[in-house]
């Protein structure tokens, strides 16, 4: 697998979660009382405006977020809009080669799981999470970044973890390349030698 940096956090009691650190814009600590409901949407006052915030349980089959007086908001920007994911401290960061199981706990918003510090940790796919909960945020052309006209070429991406392949593919496509995916060397060879 690829060496990956994850921001680690808690959701419900005993539920350990992680999200790729490079997707995180910033982290803010808030009091539960800071959360307001506007038009059926949880929001917090943030900088000069309001920021929509969500909990994992709104998409994934996980426990309700633990009841604490203070929470953490992990802030992301996707599709040109900012939003926050509610999390329970403490936070941590891990950087290591992770073996992602992308089958056992796979569900909308959860790409899979990994064993981190001897604990089963759910890996959050934040793009899938926000697409599931707020599809209206995305215009059809943002479903996936389309290769730019006269793009830079084609890249063959070989990675056995579906999770990491998806993560890396998004970044490569954003740079204007067309991506061919293969999960191992044999599949890559078949792609390269297939009749056009």
N, C-alpha and C positions, 0 to 999 in steps of 0.2 A: 504493500500500500504506500501511498504518498505520505510524507511527513506533514502532519496537519496540526494547526493551532486551533484549539477550541476554547471558547469561554464556557465555563461550567457553572451551572446554577441548579437550584432545587425548584420543583413545582409543588407537588403535594408531599405529604410526609413520606420520606423514603423514596421519593421519585427524583432520580438524578438525570439531568439533561445537559446537553451541550449544543452549541451553535458555532459554526466556523467564525473565528475571530475576525477574519478580514471583512466579513459582511456587517460587522457591528460599527455603527457610527460613534456612539458614545453610550455611557451608562449613567443614569441618574438615580439617586435614592429619593424615595417619596414616602409620605405617610399615607396610609389607607384613606384617611379623610380627605386627601387631595384629589381623589377620584370623583368626578362628577358624571352624571348621566345626562346626555343631551341627545334627543331624537333616538332613543334606544341605543346609543353609542357611549361607551365609557371614554372619557377624555380627561386630560389633566391640563392645567395651565402650564404653558411651556414657552419660555422666552417671551415674545410679544403676542403669542396667540394661544391656540389650544392644540393638543396633540392627541389623536385617537390612540387608545391603548387596548390591547387584547390579551386574553389568557389562553393558554394552550387548550384548555378544556372546550373552548368554543369551536375547535375543529377536530381535535384528536380525542380518542377515547382514553383520557387520563383522569386522574383525580382532580377535584376542584383545587384551585390554588390554595395553599395553606393559609389559615387565618393568622395574620401577623399584624402588628401595628405599623410596621414599616416594610416596604417592598422595594424592589429594584425595578426600574424600567430600562430594558435594553432597547436602544433606539436604532432603527434601520431606515434606510432610504431606498425605496424600490419604486420603479415606474415614476420617478421624479417626485415622490411624496414620502413624507416621513411618518412613521408610526412607531409605537412602542409595544414590546412584549413584556408582560408582567412576570416577574420572577421573584423567588424567595432567596434572600442571602443565606449563607455566605456565597460569594462568587470565587471562582478560581480560574486559572488558565493552565492548560496542559499543551505541550508541544511534543508529539511523538508519532511514530508510525502506528496507525490504528488499523486493526482488522475490523471492518464494518460488516455486521450481519444485516444484510438488507432484505431479509425475508421474515424473520420471526416476529418482530414488533412493527413491521412496515405498515403504515396507514397514512391517510392524508395529513400532511404537515410533519410526519415523522419518517425520516429517510431510512431508519434502521437503528441499530444499537451497537455499542462497543463496550468492552470491559475496560474501565478506567479506574485505577486505584482499587482493584478488586470489586468494583461495583458495576452492575449493569446500568449503562448510561444511554438514554434515548437521544439520538442525534436529530435535531430539528432542521427541517428543510424550510427555511423562512420564506423563500419565494413561493413554494407550493402552499405554504400556510396562508399567506396573504392573498394568493390567487383564489384559494378555496373560500376564504371568508369575505373577500371584497373583489369579486371578478370585475365589477364596474370600474375599478381603479385602472384597469388595463384596457387600452384600445386594442382592437384585434391585431394590429401590426406589432403590438408589444407582447404577443403571446410568447414569442421567442425572438431575440434580436436577429433580424434578417441580415444575412451577409450584405455588406454595402455593394452597390453597383460597381463593376470593375474591381471587385474585391482583391484581396492580396494573394489569394490562392487557396489551396486545399491542404489541410493538416490531417494526418492520420493519428488519432488518439487511441493508444492501447493502454487499458487499465482494467484490472479484473473486478474492481469494486464499482458497482453501478453508481453508488453515491458519489464517489470521487470523480468518476467519469462525467457525471452530470454537472458537478461543480466546475470542473476545469473547462468543459465544453462551453458553458455560458460565458466564461471570461474570454476564451479564444474567439467565439462568435462575435462578442462585442468589439473585438479588434478588427473585424471585417473578414475573417477567414471562414471558409466552408469546412466543416469538421466531418470526417469519416470516423466512426467509432468501431472499436473491436475490443472484445474482453480478454483476448490472449493472442499470442503470436500466431497460432494456427488460423484463428479467425481473421487476423490482419493479413496473413499470406493469401487466404482465400479472397479477401477483398481486392488485393493488389493484382491477383492473377486471374480474376474472373473475366470472362468475355464481356466487352462493353455492350 
